[in-house]
Amino acid sequence: MELWDVYDKKGDYLPGEYHLAVEAWVFNRRREILIQQRSWHREILPGKWSLTTGRIIAGEDSEQGCVRELKEELGIQVKQKELSFLRRIVREDPLIWDIYFTLQDVPVEELRLQKEEVIQARWVSFDQFRAYLKRGSVFRYPEIDEVLDAADGDRKCPAAKIMPGARNTIENFSKALETPL
């Protein structure tokens, strides 16, 4: 059983209010996004393709939780310094989502999937990801297109204007994605 800390809308710890969660966008240098198919036994979004997500347990900050979720669900060992914070989204359900980018050149066959959570994983191009979104195979939340455009290096992306510090994250990722293997 996981115990969670809860936060107010500002992200400050406050019992009885909001709970912190993370979403990890994993990229490789071939400009692909790692997506995973949720288990059919999951209560939320069974069988849907998604990014790596999870709720933060008591005593963790969102970076630590992101590292833990990537290791638990996919077997990817990521260091906190390999995460780039992109933005925070506050929902009224009541969740606060911290979104991170990370660059990891790991072959799918080397992943160790947590079978209770993940059926399979695959690398997809930005265009393939958009096609998954269009046909409803990937869960669409209101800001996902902005995050995807930012990841794709769209310098005119409105998300870059509304995300504090996002410009550096976007520029650094654009450079990293262009770096040869």
ChimeraX attribute file (.defattr): number of C-alpha atoms within 10 A of each C-alpha:
attribute: neighborCount
match mode: 1-to-1
recipient: residues
	/A:1	4
	/A:2	7
	/A:3	10
	/A:4	17
	/A:5	19
	/A:6	21
	/A:7	19
	/A:8	18
	/A:9	17
	/A:10	11
	/A:11	16
	/A:12	11
	/A:13	15
	/A:14	14
	/A:15	12
	/A:16	10
	/A:17	14
	/A:18	24
	/A:19	25
	/A:20	27
	/A:21	22
	/A:22	27
	/A:23	22
	/A:24	26
	/A:25	23
	/A:26	21
	/A:27	24
	/A:28	20
	/A:29	18
	/A:30	15
	/A:31	17
	/A:32	21
	/A:33	23
	/A:34	23
	/A:35	21
	/A:36	23
	/A:37	21
	/A:38	25
	/A:39	20
	/A:40	15
	/A:41	14
	/A:42	13
	/A:43	8
	/A:44	10
	/A:45	15
	/A:46	14
	/A:47	19
	/A:48	19
	/A:49	24
	/A:50	24
	/A:51	20
	/A:52	21
	/A:53	19
	/A:54	19
	/A:55	22
	/A:56	25
	/A:57	20
	/A:58	13
	/A:59	11
	/A:60	15
	/A:61	14
	/A:62	23
	/A:63	22
	/A:64	16
	/A:65	23
	/A:66	28
	/A:67	19
	/A:68	21
	/A:69	23
	/A:70	20
	/A:71	17
	/A:72	15
	/A:73	21
	/A:74	22
	/A:75	15
	/A:76	18
	/A:77	13
	/A:78	18
	/A:79	13
	/A:80	14
	/A:81	8
	/A:82	14
	/A:83	20
	/A:84	21
	/A:85	19
	/A:86	24
	/A:87	19
	/A:88	19
	/A:89	14
	/A:90	17
	/A:91	12
	/A:92	8
	/A:93	8
	/A:94	15
	/A:95	20
	/A:96	23
	/A:97	22
	/A:98	21
	/A:99	22
	/A:100	21
	/A:101	21
	/A:102	19
	/A:103	20
	/A:104	16
	/A:105	14
	/A:106	14
	/A:107	11
	/A:108	14
	/A:109	9
	/A:110	10
	/A:111	16
	/A:112	16
	/A:113	21
	/A:114	15
	/A:115	13
	/A:116	12
	/A:117	19
	/A:118	24
	/A:119	17
	/A:120	19
	/A:121	20
	/A:122	15
	/A:123	20
	/A:124	18
	/A:125	14
	/A:126	16
	/A:127	11
	/A:128	13
	/A:129	20
	/A:130	16
	/A:131	13
	/A:132	17
	/A:133	18
	/A:134	12
	/A:135	9
	/A:136	12
	/A:137	16
	/A:138	21
	/A:139	15
	/A:140	13
	/A:141	8
	/A:142	7
	/A:143	10
	/A:144	13
	/A:145	15
	/A:146	15
	/A:147	24
	/A:148	18
	/A:149	18
	/A:150	24
	/A:151	24
	/A:152	18
	/A:153	19
	/A:154	17
	/A:155	16
	/A:156	10
	/A:157	17
	/A:158	13
	/A:159	22
	/A:160	23
	/A:161	12
	/A:162	11
	/A:163	15
	/A:164	14
	/A:165	13
	/A:166	19
	/A:167	18
	/A:168	14
	/A:169	22
	/A:170	23
	/A:171	16
	/A:172	14
	/A:173	22
	/A:174	19
	/A:175	12
	/A:176	15
	/A:177	20
	/A:178	13
	/A:179	10
	/A:180	7
	/A:181	8
